[in-house]
Amino acid sequence: MVAAMDEATSLRSKVSVYLHPLGGRPILWHVLQALAEVTPAPDEILVLHRATTPVSLPHIEGFPVRLEAVDQNESESRALRAGVTSTGIKVLVDGAAPLILPATIARLLRAAEGGVSILARTTGEATSIAVAGEGPALASFEDPRSAVGAISTAATSDEELIRVFDRHSLSEACIALRDRLVRQHEAAGVSFLIPATTWIDAGVHIGEDTLVYPGVVIEGRTEIGNECVIGPHSRIVESAIGRGVELKGWNYVVRTSIRNHAVLEPHVRRGID
């Protein structure tokens, strides 16, 4: 079950915190994707949200996700207890914690076989971003997210404990996600000269032996071939870049294709906004 009931007024936005973009996808998408990748896979994912703050459902390929609206007058803790009451091992995850990993959720579920298990809390927070256990046991707590005496399970990394509730925590999540995605691409054979200056959306594919210069932004479902050079301060949006392409720098490529071994001189634009 995913709790998506916080209106997060501290964001000062018309957009729900759960639908705010992070790495090109809604924050809620990252949480649902992590749950969908847990082994063994859950039977269903239930998303609880306030009736006055509708949450559209991000697409998760081939996975059962159900939305349930909670009346504005019903307390959050009561709604959470009602959601986990049935028998069977349940996991409750905060929908504003986009960096939680499937491996961490799996360990939390394994620990829950011996009793209620809670993800180690961040300093100063009253509640946890994830808790697991038998449904009736979770429902016995006044607030399942504050399961006093539960088995403590450590996160795989500290970044998983980031919960987005204002603009600053959103920027922290952006930095952590960028670093995670950069490491994944590096492991797949991509080089970044100064990775801290690069932005890559989730879902971007970059081929082996491609070199990415500082200041590059790659967005949407972009595909970049092998052995490319992406010059400094280039921005690529929803595009297909062929093998051996060189962007010399300050290029803007949007919703188009670049043929194999093409060379774009500095400041050249391609595509249509």
C-alpha positions as CSV (number, residue, x, y, z in Angstrom):
1,M,0.0,0.0,0.0
2,V,1.2,3.5,-0.8
3,A,0.2,6.5,1.3
4,A,-0.3,9.5,-0.9
5,M,-2.4,11.7,1.3
6,D,-0.1,14.6,2.2
7,E,-1.2,17.8,0.5
8,A,2.3,19.2,0.9
9,T,1.3,22.8,1.0
10,S,4.9,23.7,1.7
11,L,5.6,23.2,-2.1
12,R,3.3,26.1,-2.8
13,S,2.2,24.5,-6.0
14,K,-1.0,23.6,-7.9
15,V,0.5,20.2,-8.6
16,S,0.3,17.5,-6.0
17,V,3.7,16.5,-4.4
18,Y,3.1,13.0,-5.8
19,L,2.8,14.2,-9.3
20,H,5.7,16.6,-9.3
21,P,8.3,15.5,-11.9
22,L,11.5,13.9,-10.8
23,G,13.8,12.6,-13.4
24,G,11.1,13.0,-16.0
25,R,8.5,10.9,-14.1
26,P,6.1,11.7,-11.3
27,I,7.4,11.1,-7.8
28,L,4.7,8.5,-7.3
29,W,5.9,6.6,-10.4
30,H,9.3,6.0,-8.8
31,V,7.6,4.5,-5.7
32,L,5.2,2.3,-7.7
33,Q,8.1,1.1,-9.9
34,A,10.2,0.1,-6.9
35,L,7.2,-1.9,-5.5
36,A,6.6,-3.5,-8.9
37,E,10.2,-4.7,-9.1
38,V,10.2,-6.4,-5.7
39,T,10.8,-10.2,-5.7
40,P,8.4,-11.9,-5.0
41,A,6.0,-9.4,-6.7
42,P,3.1,-8.1,-4.7
43,D,-0.4,-9.2,-5.6
44,E,-1.7,-5.6,-5.9
45,I,-0.6,-2.1,-5.1
46,L,-3.2,0.1,-3.4
47,V,-2.7,3.9,-3.5
48,L,-4.6,5.9,-0.9
49,H,-5.1,9.6,-1.7
50,R,-7.3,12.5,-0.5
51,A,-10.6,12.8,-2.4
52,T,-9.9,16.6,-2.6
53,T,-6.5,16.0,-4.1
54,P,-6.9,13.6,-7.0
55,V,-3.9,11.6,-8.0
56,S,-3.6,10.3,-11.6
57,L,-2.1,6.9,-11.9
58,P,1.4,6.8,-13.5
59,H,1.7,3.9,-16.0
60,I,3.4,0.8,-14.6
61,E,3.8,-1.8,-17.3
62,G,1.6,-4.9,-16.7
63,F,1.1,-4.3,-13.0
64,P,-2.2,-4.1,-11.0
65,V,-2.4,-0.7,-9.2
66,R,-5.6,0.6,-7.6
67,L,-6.5,4.0,-6.4
68,E,-8.7,4.6,-3.4
69,A,-9.9,8.1,-2.4
70,V,-10.0,9.0,1.3
71,D,-12.5,11.5,2.6
72,Q,-11.0,14.8,3.8
73,N,-12.5,14.4,7.2
74,E,-11.0,11.0,7.9
75,S,-7.7,11.0,9.7
76,E,-4.7,9.7,7.8
77,S,-3.8,7.1,10.5
78,R,-7.3,5.7,10.5
79,A,-7.3,5.4,6.7
80,L,-3.9,3.6,6.8
81,R,-5.1,1.2,9.5
82,A,-8.2,0.3,7.5
83,G,-6.1,-0.3,4.4
84,V,-3.9,-2.9,6.0
85,T,-6.5,-4.7,8.2
86,S,-6.8,-7.9,6.1
87,T,-4.6,-10.9,6.8
88,G,-1.3,-11.4,5.0
89,I,2.0,-9.7,4.9
90,K,1.5,-6.0,4.0
91,V,4.1,-3.3,3.2
92,L,3.1,0.4,3.6
93,V,5.3,2.9,1.7
94,D,5.2,6.7,1.7
95,G,4.3,7.9,-1.8
96,A,6.7,10.9,-1.4
97,A,9.8,8.7,-0.9
98,P,10.9,8.2,-4.5
99,L,14.4,6.8,-3.9
100,I,13.4,3.7,-2.0
101,L,14.9,0.6,-3.7
102,P,13.2,-2.8,-4.4
103,A,16.0,-4.6,-2.5
104,T,15.2,-2.6,0.6
105,I,11.5,-3.3,0.4
106,A,12.3,-7.0,-0.1
107,R,14.5,-7.1,3.0
108,L,11.7,-5.3,5.0
109,L,9.2,-7.9,3.9
110,R,11.5,-10.8,4.9
111,A,12.1,-9.2,8.3
112,A,8.3,-8.8,8.7
113,E,8.0,-12.6,8.7
114,G,9.3,-12.4,12.3
115,G,7.1,-9.4,13.3
116,V,6.4,-5.8,12.3
117,S,9.5,-4.4,10.6
118,I,10.1,-0.7,10.1
119,L,12.7,1.1,7.9
120,A,15.2,3.0,10.0
121,R,14.0,6.5,10.5
122,T,15.8,9.7,9.6
123,T,17.0,11.9,12.5
124,G,14.2,13.9,14.1
125,E,11.3,12.4,12.1
126,A,8.3,10.9,13.9
127,T,7.3,8.5,11.2
128,S,9.0,6.0,8.9
129,I,8.8,6.0,5.1
130,A,8.1,2.2,5.0
131,V,6.8,-0.5,7.4
132,A,5.8,-4.1,6.8
133,G,4.1,-6.9,8.8
134,E,0.9,-9.0,9.1
135,G,-2.1,-6.8,8.3
136,P,-3.8,-7.1,11.7
137,A,-0.5,-6.4,13.5
138,L,0.0,-3.2,11.5
139,A,-3.6,-2.1,12.1
140,S,-3.1,-2.5,15.9
141,F,-0.9,0.6,16.0
142,E,-2.4,4.0,16.3
143,D,-0.3,5.0,13.3
144,P,1.3,2.1,11.4
145,R,4.1,4.4,10.2
146,S,5.1,4.9,13.9
147,A,5.2,1.3,14.9
148,V,6.9,1.6,18.3
149,G,8.9,-1.5,19.2
150,A,9.0,-2.8,15.6
151,I,12.1,-4.6,14.2
152,S,14.4,-1.9,12.7
153,T,15.6,-2.6,9.1
154,A,18.4,-0.4,7.7
155,A,18.1,1.2,4.3
156,T,20.5,0.1,1.6
157,S,21.6,3.7,1.3
158,D,20.8,7.0,3.2
159,E,19.4,8.6,0.0
160,E,16.5,6.2,0.2
161,L,15.2,8.0,3.3
162,I,14.7,11.2,1.5
163,R,11.0,12.2,1.7
164,V,9.8,15.1,-0.6
165,F,7.7,17.6,1.4
166,D,9.1,21.0,0.2
167,R,11.2,22.5,-2.6
168,H,14.5,21.8,-0.8
169,S,13.8,18.1,-0.2
170,L,12.8,17.9,-3.9
171,S,16.1,19.3,-4.9
172,E,17.9,16.8,-2.6
173,A,16.0,14.0,-4.3
174,C,17.0,15.4,-7.7
175,I,20.7,15.3,-6.8
176,A,20.5,11.8,-5.3
177,L,18.6,10.5,-8.3
178,R,21.0,12.1,-10.8
179,D,24.0,10.5,-9.0
180,R,22.2,7.1,-9.0
181,L,21.4,7.3,-12.7
182,V,25.0,8.4,-13.5
183,R,26.4,5.4,-11.7
184,Q,24.1,3.1,-13.6
185,H,25.2,4.6,-17.0
186,E,28.9,4.4,-15.9
187,A,28.4,0.8,-15.1
188,A,27.1,0.3,-18.6
189,G,30.1,1.9,-20.3
190,V,29.4,5.6,-20.4
191,S,31.9,8.3,-19.4
192,F,31.0,11.6,-17.8
193,L,33.7,14.3,-17.5
194,I,32.0,16.2,-14.6
195,P,28.9,14.1,-13.7
196,A,27.8,16.6,-11.0
197,T,27.0,19.1,-13.8
198,T,24.9,16.6,-15.9
199,W,21.2,15.9,-15.8
200,I,19.7,12.6,-17.1
201,D,16.0,11.6,-16.9
202,A,14.9,8.1,-15.9
203,G,14.4,6.0,-19.1
204,V,17.3,7.5,-21.0
205,H,19.5,5.0,-22.8
206,I,23.1,5.8,-23.6
207,G,25.3,3.3,-25.6
208,E,28.8,2.1,-24.6
209,D,31.9,4.2,-25.1
210,T,29.9,7.4,-25.3
211,L,31.5,10.5,-23.7
212,V,29.3,13.1,-22.0
213,Y,30.8,16.6,-21.5
214,P,29.9,19.0,-18.6
215,G,26.5,20.8,-18.6
216,V,24.7,18.2,-20.7
217,V,20.9,17.7,-20.2
218,I,19.2,14.6,-21.6
219,E,15.5,14.3,-21.1
220,G,12.5,12.0,-21.9
221,R,12.8,8.7,-23.7
222,T,16.0,9.6,-25.5
223,E,18.2,7.0,-27.1
224,I,21.9,7.7,-27.7
225,G,24.0,5.2,-29.6
226,N,27.5,3.8,-29.0
227,E,30.7,5.8,-29.4
228,C,29.1,9.3,-29.4
229,V,30.5,12.5,-28.1
230,I,27.9,14.8,-26.5
231,G,29.6,18.2,-26.3
232,P,29.3,20.7,-23.4
233,H,26.0,22.3,-22.5
234,S,24.0,20.4,-25.1
235,R,20.3,19.6,-24.4
236,I,18.7,16.5,-25.9
237,V,14.9,16.0,-25.5
238,E,12.9,12.9,-26.7
239,S,15.3,12.2,-29.5
240,A,17.2,9.3,-31.1
241,I,21.0,9.9,-31.6
242,G,22.7,7.4,-33.9
243,R,26.0,5.6,-33.4
244,G,29.2,7.7,-33.6
245,V,27.4,11.0,-33.5
246,E,29.3,14.1,-32.3
247,L,27.6,17.1,-30.9
248,K,30.3,19.8,-30.6
249,G,28.5,21.7,-27.9
250,W,25.7,24.1,-27.0
251,N,23.4,22.0,-29.3
252,Y,19.7,21.8,-28.9
253,V,18.1,18.6,-30.2
254,V,14.4,18.0,-29.6
255,R,12.0,15.3,-30.8
256,T,14.1,14.3,-33.8
257,S,16.6,11.7,-35.0
258,I,20.3,12.2,-35.8
259,R,21.8,9.8,-38.3
260,N,24.8,7.6,-37.6
261,H,28.2,9.5,-37.6
262,A,26.6,12.9,-38.0
263,V,28.5,15.9,-36.7
264,L,26.6,19.0,-35.4
265,E,28.7,22.2,-35.2
266,P,28.4,24.3,-32.0
267,H,25.1,26.0,-31.4
268,V,23.3,24.1,-34.2
269,R,19.6,23.2,-33.4
270,R,17.7,20.2,-34.7
271,G,14.0,19.3,-34.4
272,I,10.8,21.1,-33.5
273,D,9.7,22.3,-30.1
